[in-house]
Amino acid sequence: MDQDCQEAPPAPEDAVHLSIVIPTLNEAGNIARVIDGLGELRERWPRRAIEVLCVDDGSSDGTAELIRGLTTDRPWLRLVLRQGDRDLSRAVPGGDG
């Protein structure tokens, strides 16, 4: 190995290796099915190191409340509520809130 390069230490067992960001706007009729599918993917992923961030852009159909309810038994699922300048196309770059 090159002297200027060091091998990275192994990631902790609970480290997230993949973050999936889902921008949402009035998706109450679809989002549970999408999240369930991602949960199935997560079960097959090595060490289940996937997190899912749903970034809601002010849904008026109960999408955020539905996602919030799904987080209770899915610790890998997070809800981010966008405030202020709302624009679904900005939800992915602003996935951290």
C-alpha positions as CSV (number, residue, x, y, z in Angstrom):
1,M,0.0,0.0,0.0
2,D,1.2,3.5,-0.8
3,Q,2.7,5.3,2.2
4,D,0.6,8.4,1.6
5,C,-2.6,6.3,1.7
6,Q,-4.1,4.7,4.8
7,E,-6.7,2.0,4.8
8,A,-10.0,3.2,6.2
9,P,-11.1,1.5,9.4
10,P,-14.0,-0.8,9.0
11,A,-17.4,0.8,9.4
12,P,-19.3,0.1,12.7
13,E,-21.8,-2.6,12.5
14,D,-24.7,-0.1,12.7
15,A,-23.2,2.3,10.1
16,V,-25.5,3.5,7.3
17,H,-24.1,2.6,3.9
18,L,-26.9,3.8,1.8
19,S,-29.4,6.6,2.2
20,I,-32.5,6.7,0.0
21,V,-34.2,10.1,-0.2
22,I,-37.9,10.1,-1.3
23,P,-39.4,13.5,-2.0
24,T,-43.1,13.4,-1.3
25,L,-46.0,15.7,-2.1
26,N,-49.6,14.2,-1.7
27,E,-48.5,10.6,-1.9
28,A,-50.7,9.1,0.8
29,G,-52.1,6.6,-1.7
30,N,-48.7,5.3,-2.7
31,I,-46.1,5.9,0.0
32,A,-46.8,2.9,2.2
33,R,-46.3,0.5,-0.7
34,V,-43.0,2.2,-1.6
35,I,-41.8,2.0,2.0
36,D,-42.8,-1.6,2.3
37,G,-40.8,-2.4,-0.8
38,L,-37.8,-0.6,0.5
39,G,-38.1,-2.5,3.8
40,E,-38.0,-5.8,1.8
41,L,-34.9,-4.5,0.0
42,R,-33.3,-3.6,3.3
43,E,-33.8,-7.1,4.6
44,R,-31.7,-8.5,1.7
45,W,-29.0,-5.8,2.0
46,P,-25.8,-6.8,3.9
47,R,-26.1,-5.8,7.5
48,R,-29.4,-4.0,6.6
49,A,-27.4,-0.7,6.5
50,I,-30.0,1.3,4.6
51,E,-31.9,4.3,5.8
52,V,-34.9,5.9,4.1
53,L,-35.6,9.6,4.4
54,C,-39.0,10.8,3.3
55,V,-38.8,14.6,2.6
56,D,-42.4,15.9,2.6
57,D,-43.0,19.2,0.9
58,G,-46.2,20.2,2.6
59,S,-48.6,17.5,1.6
60,S,-52.3,18.2,2.2
61,D,-53.5,14.6,1.9
62,G,-52.0,13.2,5.2
63,T,-48.8,11.9,3.6
64,A,-46.6,13.2,6.5
65,E,-48.9,11.7,9.1
66,L,-48.9,8.4,7.4
67,I,-45.1,8.3,7.2
68,R,-44.9,9.4,10.8
69,G,-47.0,6.4,11.8
70,L,-44.9,4.1,9.8
71,T,-41.7,5.2,11.6
72,T,-42.9,3.7,14.9
73,D,-41.9,0.2,13.9
74,R,-39.3,1.1,11.3
75,P,-36.3,2.8,12.9
76,W,-34.6,3.0,9.6
77,L,-37.3,5.3,8.3
78,R,-37.2,9.1,8.9
79,L,-39.5,11.9,8.1
80,V,-38.2,15.3,7.2
81,L,-40.8,18.1,6.9
82,R,-39.7,20.9,4.6
83,Q,-40.6,24.4,5.8
84,G,-40.4,27.8,4.1
85,D,-39.5,27.8,0.4
86,R,-41.4,24.7,-0.8
87,D,-40.6,23.2,-4.1
88,L,-40.5,19.4,-4.6
89,S,-37.5,19.6,-7.0
90,R,-35.5,21.0,-4.0
91,A,-36.5,18.3,-1.6
92,V,-33.7,15.9,-2.7
93,P,-30.8,18.3,-2.3
94,G,-32.3,19.5,1.0
95,G,-32.9,16.0,2.2
96,D,-31.3,16.8,5.5
97,G,-34.0,19.3,6.3
